[in-house]
């Protein structure tokens, strides 16, 4: 009887704790804008609109922070499972994908460097293959409902959505480069969908983990998605011209090359011959996508809108 009563008590506290968690406005794994409620020797206590409190440790409290100030903080659980705030910005938020390095591996799992003092945990059950220290992996970060902790998973494919409900051809998106295939490069689109960047549409050096701006090239009947790195409408521009345009855009609108540049320098910068380079910039100039000046190539206002 005593055991049953104790068990009932545990269940009661578990349900109460879950209800409290469901009612809170504090979002673990996200940036929260909170109000400074009070200060202690341990730091500043912040609160949301429902007066739920969380500690911002003293080392993250700036000298100019005052009571009632609003402050943006990232929330996570500490080693004792308490919700804690930090002004540090992680490399990835909850419900996002990222390419992270393993700092350590122990009998319980792997620990990833995600920009915070406390490493991000990947349990063995969430590892697609056993992770190794010093290697980088694509992972998805989520809130484990059983433990209320942020964890990562390299078994991320189950978190990708199959039904394409909010994309259309030509739409601007953010992509994360996954890895190469025979056809091109697999990508993750807007932290939601899987896509493919074909080899024929790649005119710059890219690596796994790169985060880039892209555009929807096609949504096929089987709901597979193709992306390109330039805005649709430039298909008529030959590949070398596309490559130079992307190079200028990635270099803040300027490239210090021109008609009189040394062929070796051109080869080094854009991996093409001087003859091919001059032909390509001629195409871009005729389309009024670049200006050719003495010190180099500049984007025009027309190209900035593309």
C-alpha positions, 0 to 999 in steps of 0.5 A, spaced: 500 500 500 505 504 501 508 503 495 502 504 491 501 511 495 508 513 493 507 511 486 501 515 485 505 521 488 510 521 483 505 521 478 501 527 481 508 531 481 509 528 474 503 531 471 503 537 475 510 539 472 508 537 465 502 542 466 506 547 468 511 546 463 505 546 458 503 553 461 510 556 460 511 562 455 519 560 456 521 557 449 527 552 450 532 552 444 529 559 442 531 566 443 526 569 448 525 577 449 525 577 457 524 582 462 529 583 468 525 582 474 530 582 480 538 581 481 541 576 486 548 574 487 548 569 482 545 573 476 539 576 474 532 573 474 528 574 467 521 573 466 516 572 461 509 576 460 506 570 465 511 571 470 515 565 469 522 566 471 529 564 469 536 565 471 541 569 467 548 567 470 552 573 473 557 572 468 552 574 462 550 580 466 552 586 463 554 592 467 549 596 464 543 592 465 537 595 469 531 592 472 525 592 467 530 592 461 528 587 455 533 583 453 534 577 448 537 571 451 537 563 449 534 558 453 537 551 454 537 546 460 543 546 465 547 540 467 541 539 473 536 540 468 534 547 470 532 552 464 537 557 464 539 563 460 545 565 456 547 571 452 551 567 447 548 565 441 548 558 439 550 555 432 543 552 431 536 553 434 531 548 436 528 545 430 533 547 425 539 543 421 546 544 422 553 541 420 557 541 427 563 538 430 564 532 435 568 535 441 567 528 445 564 521 445 563 517 452 559 511 454 552 515 453 553 518 446 557 524 443 557 532 445 557 537 439 560 544 439 554 549 438 557 555 440 555 554 447 559 553 454 555 546 455 555 542 449 550 539 445 548 532 446 547 526 441 545 520 444 547 513 441 540 512 439 540 518 435 546 517 431 545 514 424 552 511 425 557 512 431 560 519 431 567 520 432 571 525 435 573 531 431 568 529 425 563 534 423 556 531 422 549 534 419 544 534 425 537 536 427 536 539 434 529 538 437 526 538 444 526 531 447 519 531 450 521 525 455 527 529 458 525 536 456 532 537 454 535 539 447 538 534 443 541 533 436 540 527 432 544 525 425 538 521 424 535 527 421 531 524 415 525 523 419 525 530 421 524 532 413 517 534 411 514 530 405 508 534 403 511 541 399 505 546 402 509 553 402 514 553 396 513 555 389 517 555 383 522 561 383 521 562 390 527 565 394 530 560 400 535 558 404 539 551 403 544 547 407 549 543 403 548 536 405 553 532 401 554 530 394 551 525 389 552 522 382 547 528 380 549 533 384 548 536 391 543 534 396 540 540 400 536 542 406 531 547 404 528 552 409 530 547 415 524 543 412 525 539 406 530 535 402 532 538 395 537 537 389 542 542 386 544 539 380 551 539 378 550 543 371 547 548 376 553 549 380 558 554 378 562 556 385 566 552 390 561 549 395 562 544 401 558 540 406 555 545 411 555 551 407 549 555 408 547 559 402 541 563 398 538 559 393 531 559 388 526 553 387 528 551 380 522 546 380 517 542 384 516 535 380 510 531 380 513 526 385 514 532 390 522 532 389 525 539 389 530 542 385 534 548 387 539 553 383 543 558 386 541 564 381 534 567 380 530 564 375 531 568 368 538 567 368 538 560 364 540 564 358 546 566 360 552 561 359 555 558 365 562 562 365 557 568 365 553 565 371 559 563 375 562 570 374 556 574 376 555 569 383 563 570 384 562 578 384 555 577 388 559 573 393 564 578 394 560 584 396 559 586 389 566 587 386 571 583 383 578 586 382 579 583 375 578 586 368 580 586 360 587 587 362 588 582 368 594 577 368 591 570 365 594 567 371 590 571 376 584 570 372 585 563 372 586 563 380 580 567 381 575 564 377 578 558 374 577 559 366 582 562 361 582 569 359 579 568 353 573 565 356 573 570 362 573 576 356 567 573 353 563 572 359 564 579 362 562 581 355 555 578 356 554 580 363 556 587 360 551 587 354 545 585 359 547 591 363 548 586 369 555 589 371 559 595 370 567 594 367 571 600 370 579 601 371 579 597 378 575 591 376 567 589 375 561 592 379 554 589 380 549 594 377 542 596 380 539 591 375 543 585 377 542 587 385 535 586 384 536 579 381 
